[in-house]
Amino acid sequence: DAGVIQSPRHEVTEMGQEVTLRCKPISGHNSLFWYRQTMMRGLELLIYFNNNVPIDDSGMPEDRFSAKMPNASFSTLKIQPSEPRDSAVYFCASSFSTVDTQYFGPGTRLTVL
Amino acid sequence: GENVEQHPSTLSVQEGDSAVIKCTYSDSASNYFPWYKQELGKGPQLIIDIRSNVGEKKDQRIAVTLNKTAKHFSLHITETQPEDSAVYFCAASRGNMLTFGGGTRLMVKP
């Protein structure tokens, strides 16, 4: 299996622009998680889905962030408008179930100028 | 919510020595404790995990111990090698949401 796939790997944008991060979970996994990693706050869970349904989005920092999972093989995390403080590495992870091992993708390094 | 503290934040050992990383958690209902290794530019990779019904688990040079009473768990790496150099994260959950520790940067000097 190719593992969790994320795109793009790097994104540089200007403040105010819309940013869309993409994730393809491991085939057969039905839980998907979005994390953000920064030096100051470490690894934080933003939102997770089970069977394509958002279960907990309490980690989403504010309304500028939104996530969707239109089908079992694709999810997006959107930031609109982006701000410099959104600069971080964003990881997607998937698991067979919400209580199973989570497998992480390679991450998207986002830089907002 | 859950709070996980990890120590030390950096650890330098000589090749062949052992390394120990410790974590404490706050939620007594947590029942799953994975450890992840993150190399530069990569996502965290699971190296070992333990569930609350087990006190110790070993996989070759890596072992994890869990003390539910004290609410702490530890990662032990024996016979360290330069390729063990990375950032290690502990985490705790009670089913679905992982809470991560702050990470330990392990440096193994040849």
Boltz contact constraints between the chains, C-beta under 6 A:
constraints:
  - contact:
      token1: [A, 42]
      token2: [B, 100]
      max_distance: 6.0
  - contact:
      token1: [A, 42]
      token2: [B, 102]
      max_distance: 6.0
  - contact:
      token1: [A, 43]
      token2: [B, 100]
      max_distance: 6.0
  - contact:
      token1: [A, 45]
      token2: [B, 97]
      max_distance: 6.0
  - contact:
      token1: [A, 91]
      token2: [B, 43]
      max_distance: 6.0
  - contact:
      token1: [A, 98]
      token2: [B, 96]
      max_distance: 6.0
  - contact:
      token1: [A, 99]
      token2: [B, 95]
      max_distance: 6.0
  - contact:
      token1: [A, 101]
      token2: [B, 46]
      max_distance: 6.0
  - contact:
      token1: [A, 104]
      token2: [B, 43]
      max_distance: 6.0
  - contact:
      token1: [A, 104]
      token2: [B, 44]
      max_distance: 6.0
  - contact:
      token1: [A, 105]
      token2: [B, 43]
      max_distance: 6.0
  - contact:
      token1: [A, 106]
      token2: [B, 42]
      max_distance: 6.0
  - contact:
      token1: [A, 106]
      token2: [B, 43]
      max_distance: 6.0
  - contact:
      token1: [A, 107]
      token2: [B, 43]
      max_distance: 6.0
